Amino acid sequence: MRNFFIKYKFYFIAIPLGALAGFLYWRFIGCSSGTCPITSKWYNSTLYGMIIGALLVNTKRSKKEKITNKKDVQ
């Protein structure tokens, strides 16, 4: 179980930070008319922030894995 948390520690950091960023975006910038699909409701912005946080970590992980795999092949 501990290995799971160590392996995915960056996800456990990035997803809550993305959620916070999404919520703050809704709170301070958001859509005033209510017609924007992402920023009209707080939970939509928060969810999109969580997804973006996870995708950013995943992008960094896949680049690191590609570099590691190239070293193994040579």
N, CA, C and O atoms as CSV, one atom per row, in Angstrom:
chain,resi,resn,atom,element,x,y,z
A,1,MET,N,N,0.827,-1.197,0.000
A,1,MET,CA,C,0.000,0.000,0.000
A,1,MET,C,C,0.872,1.261,0.000
A,1,MET,O,O,0.545,2.253,-0.652
A,2,ARG,N,N,1.975,1.207,0.735
A,2,ARG,CA,C,2.854,2.362,0.802
A,2,ARG,C,C,3.471,2.650,-0.569
A,2,ARG,O,O,3.639,3.810,-0.947
A,3,ASN,N,N,3.806,1.601,-1.302
A,3,ASN,CA,C,4.371,1.787,-2.642
A,3,ASN,C,C,3.402,2.512,-3.567
A,3,ASN,O,O,3.815,3.287,-4.429
A,4,PHE,N,N,2.116,2.254,-3.383
A,4,PHE,CA,C,1.092,2.924,-4.186
A,4,PHE,C,C,1.149,4.430,-3.968
A,4,PHE,O,O,1.121,5.198,-4.930
A,5,PHE,N,N,1.230,4.855,-2.714
A,5,PHE,CA,C,1.265,6.284,-2.410
A,5,PHE,C,C,2.566,6.923,-2.882
A,5,PHE,O,O,2.572,8.073,-3.324
A,6,ILE,N,N,3.648,6.192,-2.791
A,6,ILE,CA,C,4.929,6.725,-3.263
A,6,ILE,C,C,4.915,6.857,-4.787
A,6,ILE,O,O,5.386,7.852,-5.338
A,7,LYS,N,N,4.374,5.849,-5.451
A,7,LYS,CA,C,4.352,5.857,-6.909
A,7,LYS,C,C,3.486,6.997,-7.464
A,7,LYS,O,O,3.836,7.607,-8.474
A,8,TYR,N,N,2.378,7.276,-6.816
A,8,TYR,CA,C,1.431,8.278,-7.310
A,8,TYR,C,C,1.399,9.545,-6.462
A,8,TYR,O,O,0.389,10.250,-6.440
A,9,LYS,N,N,2.492,9.840,-5.766
A,9,LYS,CA,C,2.499,10.994,-4.862
A,9,LYS,C,C,2.254,12.316,-5.593
A,9,LYS,O,O,1.619,13.215,-5.042
A,10,PHE,N,N,2.741,12.441,-6.805
A,10,PHE,CA,C,2.537,13.695,-7.528
A,10,PHE,C,C,1.075,13.890,-7.914
A,10,PHE,O,O,0.605,15.025,-7.995
A,11,TYR,N,N,0.353,12.800,-8.152
A,11,TYR,CA,C,-1.081,12.910,-8.414
A,11,TYR,C,C,-1.812,13.390,-7.167
A,11,TYR,O,O,-2.733,14.202,-7.251
A,12,PHE,N,N,-1.391,12.875,-5.998
A,12,PHE,CA,C,-2.035,13.281,-4.751
A,12,PHE,C,C,-1.770,14.743,-4.412
A,12,PHE,O,O,-2.487,15.335,-3.605
A,13,ILE,N,N,-0.765,15.315,-5.010
A,13,ILE,CA,C,-0.473,16.729,-4.824
A,13,ILE,C,C,-1.154,17.568,-5.907
A,13,ILE,O,O,-1.775,18.586,-5.603
A,14,ALA,N,N,-1.041,17.147,-7.164
A,14,ALA,CA,C,-1.515,17.953,-8.296
A,14,ALA,C,C,-3.033,18.018,-8.397
A,14,ALA,O,O,-3.578,19.060,-8.762
A,15,ILE,N,N,-3.718,16.941,-8.084
A,15,ILE,CA,C,-5.182,16.946,-8.228
A,15,ILE,C,C,-5.842,17.917,-7.249
A,15,ILE,O,O,-6.690,18.703,-7.670
A,16,PRO,N,N,-5.484,17.896,-5.944
A,16,PRO,CA,C,-6.080,18.925,-5.068
A,16,PRO,C,C,-5.675,20.353,-5.432
A,16,PRO,O,O,-6.475,21.280,-5.305
A,17,LEU,N,N,-4.431,20.529,-5.886
A,17,LEU,CA,C,-4.026,21.870,-6.318
A,17,LEU,C,C,-4.810,22.319,-7.549
A,17,LEU,O,O,-5.185,23.487,-7.656
A,18,GLY,N,N,-5.055,21.397,-8.475
A,18,GLY,CA,C,-5.874,21.717,-9.640
A,18,GLY,C,C,-7.302,22.051,-9.250
A,18,GLY,O,O,-7.915,22.957,-9.814
A,19,ALA,N,N,-7.831,21.309,-8.277
A,19,ALA,CA,C,-9.185,21.594,-7.798
A,19,ALA,C,C,-9.252,22.981,-7.168
A,19,ALA,O,O,-10.200,23.731,-7.400
A,20,LEU,N,N,-8.249,23.314,-6.379
A,20,LEU,CA,C,-8.209,24.640,-5.769
A,20,LEU,C,C,-8.099,25.725,-6.827
A,20,LEU,O,O,-8.780,26.747,-6.747
A,21,ALA,N,N,-7.240,25.505,-7.822
A,21,ALA,CA,C,-7.088,26.490,-8.893
A,21,ALA,C,C,-8.394,26.657,-9.672
A,21,ALA,O,O,-8.774,27.778,-10.009
A,22,GLY,N,N,-9.082,25.552,-9.958
A,22,GLY,CA,C,-10.360,25.634,-10.661
A,22,GLY,C,C,-11.411,26.381,-9.859
A,22,GLY,O,O,-12.158,27.196,-10.401
A,23,PHE,N,N,-11.463,26.095,-8.559
A,23,PHE,CA,C,-12.428,26.784,-7.700
A,23,PHE,C,C,-12.114,28.272,-7.625
A,23,PHE,O,O,-13.021,29.100,-7.715
A,24,LEU,N,N,-10.840,28.622,-7.462
A,24,LEU,CA,C,-10.466,30.033,-7.397
A,24,LEU,C,C,-10.732,30.744,-8.716
A,24,LEU,O,O,-11.103,31.918,-8.731
A,25,TYR,N,N,-10.543,30.036,-9.815
A,25,TYR,CA,C,-10.864,30.623,-11.116
A,25,TYR,C,C,-12.360,30.940,-11.192
A,25,TYR,O,O,-12.750,32.018,-11.640
A,26,TRP,N,N,-13.188,30.000,-10.754
A,26,TRP,CA,C,-14.634,30.236,-10.757
A,26,TRP,C,C,-14.988,31.410,-9.846
A,26,TRP,O,O,-15.814,32.251,-10.201
A,27,ARG,N,N,-14.365,31.460,-8.683
A,27,ARG,CA,C,-14.705,32.458,-7.676
A,27,ARG,C,C,-14.339,33.873,-8.117
A,27,ARG,O,O,-15.127,34.803,-7.942
A,28,PHE,N,N,-13.154,34.034,-8.684
A,28,PHE,CA,C,-12.660,35.386,-8.969
A,28,PHE,C,C,-12.777,35.803,-10.428
A,28,PHE,O,O,-12.853,36.997,-10.716
A,29,ILE,N,N,-12.793,34.851,-11.354
A,29,ILE,CA,C,-12.833,35.208,-12.770
A,29,ILE,C,C,-14.135,34.754,-13.401
A,29,ILE,O,O,-14.727,35.504,-14.178
A,30,GLY,N,N,-14.593,33.574,-13.100
A,30,GLY,CA,C,-15.786,32.906,-13.601
A,30,GLY,C,C,-16.687,33.644,-14.569
A,30,GLY,O,O,-16.384,34.760,-14.992
A,31,CYS,N,N,-17.761,33.033,-14.904
A,31,CYS,CA,C,-18.703,33.542,-15.886
A,31,CYS,C,C,-19.836,34.275,-15.161
A,31,CYS,O,O,-20.542,33.679,-14.348
A,32,SER,N,N,-20.004,35.528,-15.448
A,32,SER,CA,C,-21.033,36.310,-14.755
A,32,SER,C,C,-22.427,36.069,-15.328
A,32,SER,O,O,-23.418,36.241,-14.618
A,33,SER,N,N,-22.523,35.676,-16.595
A,33,SER,CA,C,-23.838,35.489,-17.203
A,33,SER,C,C,-24.447,34.128,-16.893
A,33,SER,O,O,-25.663,33.957,-16.976
A,34,GLY,N,N,-23.609,33.163,-16.537
A,34,GLY,CA,C,-24.112,31.825,-16.229
A,34,GLY,C,C,-24.259,30.936,-17.450
A,34,GLY,O,O,-24.772,29.823,-17.337
A,35,THR,N,N,-23.822,31.398,-18.615
A,35,THR,CA,C,-23.981,30.601,-19.830
A,35,THR,C,C,-22.704,29.863,-20.231
A,35,THR,O,O,-22.714,29.093,-21.191
A,36,CYS,N,N,-21.621,30.085,-19.518
A,36,CYS,CA,C,-20.355,29.406,-19.838
A,36,CYS,C,C,-20.420,27.980,-19.273
A,36,CYS,O,O,-20.678,27.814,-18.081
A,37,PRO,N,N,-20.194,26.962,-20.088
A,37,PRO,CA,C,-20.368,25.594,-19.603
A,37,PRO,C,C,-19.357,25.174,-18.538
A,37,PRO,O,O,-19.692,24.381,-17.659
A,38,ILE,N,N,-18.147,25.680,-18.595
A,38,ILE,CA,C,-17.138,25.243,-17.626
A,38,ILE,C,C,-17.172,26.094,-16.368
A,38,ILE,O,O,-17.117,25.555,-15.262
A,39,THR,N,N,-17.258,27.387,-16.507
A,39,THR,CA,C,-17.101,28.271,-15.351
A,39,THR,C,C,-18.412,28.782,-14.767
A,39,THR,O,O,-18.382,29.636,-13.881
A,40,SER,N,N,-19.541,28.301,-15.220
A,40,SER,CA,C,-20.800,28.810,-14.687
A,40,SER,C,C,-21.121,28.220,-13.311
A,40,SER,O,O,-21.795,28.866,-12.509
A,41,LYS,N,N,-20.658,27.034,-13.034
A,41,LYS,CA,C,-20.900,26.388,-11.739
A,41,LYS,C,C,-19.557,26.055,-11.097
A,41,LYS,O,O,-18.601,25.708,-11.791
A,42,TRP,N,N,-19.488,26.158,-9.787
A,42,TRP,CA,C,-18.216,25.939,-9.092
A,42,TRP,C,C,-17.711,24.518,-9.244
A,42,TRP,O,O,-16.505,24.297,-9.348
A,43,TYR,N,N,-18.614,23.554,-9.258
A,43,TYR,CA,C,-18.157,22.167,-9.327
A,43,TYR,C,C,-17.631,21.805,-10.718
A,43,TYR,O,O,-16.781,20.923,-10.837
A,44,ASN,N,N,-18.117,22.464,-11.770
A,44,ASN,CA,C,-17.557,22.235,-13.106
A,44,ASN,C,C,-16.119,22.748,-13.182
A,44,ASN,O,O,-15.233,22.053,-13.680
A,45,SER,N,N,-15.895,23.947,-12.694
A,45,SER,CA,C,-14.547,24.513,-12.707
A,45,SER,C,C,-13.594,23.682,-11.855
A,45,SER,O,O,-12.451,23.443,-12.246
A,46,THR,N,N,-14.064,23.245,-10.701
A,46,THR,CA,C,-13.231,22.441,-9.813
A,46,THR,C,C,-12.883,21.110,-10.464
A,46,THR,O,O,-11.735,20.671,-10.389
A,47,LEU,N,N,-13.836,20.469,-11.092
A,47,LEU,CA,C,-13.591,19.193,-11.760
A,47,LEU,C,C,-12.600,19.355,-12.912
A,47,LEU,O,O,-11.684,18.546,-13.057
A,48,TYR,N,N,-12.776,20.382,-13.724
A,48,TYR,CA,C,-11.842,20.625,-14.819
A,48,TYR,C,C,-10.440,20.930,-14.293
A,48,TYR,O,O,-9.450,20.513,-14.895
A,49,GLY,N,N,-10.348,21.639,-13.195
A,49,GLY,CA,C,-9.048,21.893,-12.584
A,49,GLY,C,C,-8.377,20.612,-12.129
A,49,GLY,O,O,-7.168,20.449,-12.291
A,50,MET,N,N,-9.158,19.699,-11.559
A,50,MET,CA,C,-8.618,18.407,-11.135
A,50,MET,C,C,-8.097,17.611,-12.336
A,50,MET,O,O,-7.029,17.002,-12.276
A,51,ILE,N,N,-8.852,17.628,-13.401
A,51,ILE,CA,C,-8.451,16.893,-14.614
A,51,ILE,C,C,-7.170,17.485,-15.192
A,51,ILE,O,O,-6.264,16.746,-15.578
A,52,ILE,N,N,-7.091,18.798,-15.253
A,52,ILE,CA,C,-5.893,19.448,-15.786
A,52,ILE,C,C,-4.686,19.140,-14.904
A,52,ILE,O,O,-3.596,18.891,-15.420
A,53,GLY,N,N,-4.862,19.152,-13.590
A,53,GLY,CA,C,-3.764,18.804,-12.686
A,53,GLY,C,C,-3.258,17.397,-12.930
A,53,GLY,O,O,-2.049,17.169,-12.971
A,54,ALA,N,N,-4.175,16.446,-13.093
A,54,ALA,CA,C,-3.777,15.064,-13.362
A,54,ALA,C,C,-3.104,14.931,-14.718
A,54,ALA,O,O,-2.133,14.186,-14.853
A,55,LEU,N,N,-3.596,15.632,-15.712
A,55,LEU,CA,C,-2.989,15.560,-17.040
A,55,LEU,C,C,-1.585,16.152,-17.065
A,55,LEU,O,O,-0.710,15.642,-17.764
A,56,LEU,N,N,-1.369,17.206,-16.323
A,56,LEU,CA,C,-0.035,17.792,-16.270
A,56,LEU,C,C,0.968,16.827,-15.648
A,56,LEU,O,O,2.090,16.696,-16.136
A,57,VAL,N,N,0.571,16.156,-14.577
A,57,VAL,CA,C,1.460,15.172,-13.957
A,57,VAL,C,C,1.695,14.012,-14.911
A,57,VAL,O,O,2.820,13.526,-15.031
A,58,ASN,N,N,0.659,13.571,-15.580
A,58,ASN,CA,C,0.783,12.448,-16.505
A,58,ASN,C,C,1.726,12.793,-17.655
A,58,ASN,O,O,2.487,11.936,-18.104
A,59,THR,N,N,1.686,14.020,-18.133
A,59,THR,CA,C,2.573,14.449,-19.198
A,59,THR,C,C,4.028,14.406,-18.741
A,59,THR,O,O,4.901,13.938,-19.472
A,60,LYS,N,N,4.280,14.885,-17.551
A,60,LYS,CA,C,5.643,14.858,-17.015
A,60,LYS,C,C,6.112,13.424,-16.812
A,60,LYS,O,O,7.266,13.104,-17.095
A,61,ARG,N,N,5.225,12.557,-16.324
A,61,ARG,CA,C,5.606,11.159,-16.090
A,61,ARG,C,C,5.931,10.453,-17.397
A,61,ARG,O,O,6.904,9.701,-17.468
A,62,SER,N,N,5.135,10.683,-18.427
A,62,SER,CA,C,5.374,9.976,-19.685
A,62,SER,C,C,6.675,10.440,-20.335
A,62,SER,O,O,7.362,9.629,-20.956
A,63,LYS,N,N,7.036,11.720,-20.213
A,63,LYS,CA,C,8.312,12.193,-20.739
A,63,LYS,C,C,9.464,11.534,-19.996
A,63,LYS,O,O,10.450,11.129,-20.612
A,64,LYS,N,N,9.348,11.423,-18.683
A,64,LYS,CA,C,10.395,10.803,-17.876
A,64,LYS,C,C,10.531,9.328,-18.225
A,64,LYS,O,O,11.646,8.814,-18.317
A,65,GLU,N,N,9.410,8.643,-18.422
A,65,GLU,CA,C,9.450,7.226,-18.777
A,65,GLU,C,C,10.067,7.013,-20.150
A,65,GLU,O,O,10.773,6.024,-20.348
A,66,LYS,N,N,9.827,7.904,-21.105
A,66,LYS,CA,C,10.425,7.788,-22.435
A,66,LYS,C,C,11.943,7.920,-22.352
A,66,LYS,O,O,12.674,7.180,-23.009
A,67,ILE,N,N,12.406,8.859,-21.546
A,67,ILE,CA,C,13.844,9.038,-21.385
A,67,ILE,C,C,14.460,7.799,-20.747
A,67,ILE,O,O,15.529,7.352,-21.163
A,68,THR,N,N,13.794,7.244,-19.741
A,68,THR,CA,C,14.285,6.053,-19.061
A,68,THR,C,C,14.311,4.864,-20.018
A,68,THR,O,O,15.262,4.082,-20.014
A,69,ASN,N,N,13.280,4.728,-20.828
A,69,ASN,CA,C,13.220,3.615,-21.774
A,69,ASN,C,C,14.296,3.724,-22.843
A,69,ASN,O,O,14.834,2.702,-23.270
A,70,LYS,N,N,14.623,4.925,-23.285
A,70,LYS,CA,C,15.674,5.119,-24.277
A,70,LYS,C,C,17.035,4.707,-23.706
A,70,LYS,O,O,17.856,4.127,-24.417
A,71,LYS,N,N,17.270,5.001,-22.445
A,71,LYS,CA,C,18.526,4.636,-21.811
A,71,LYS,C,C,18.637,3.115,-21.680
A,71,LYS,O,O,19.727,2.558,-21.817
A,72,ASP,N,N,17.521,2.447,-21.417
A,72,ASP,CA,C,17.522,0.993,-21.267
A,72,ASP,C,C,17.829,0.303,-22.583
A,72,ASP,O,O,18.484,-0.740,-22.592
A,73,VAL,N,N,17.370,0.863,-23.699
A,73,VAL,CA,C,17.543,0.251,-25.013
A,73,VAL,C,C,19.002,0.340,-25.465
A,73,VAL,O,O,19.524,-0.594,-26.076
A,74,GLN,N,N,19.646,1.445,-25.169
A,74,GLN,CA,C,21.018,1.648,-25.647
A,74,GLN,C,C,22.012,0.857,-24.902
A,74,GLN,O,O,23.205,0.929,-25.196
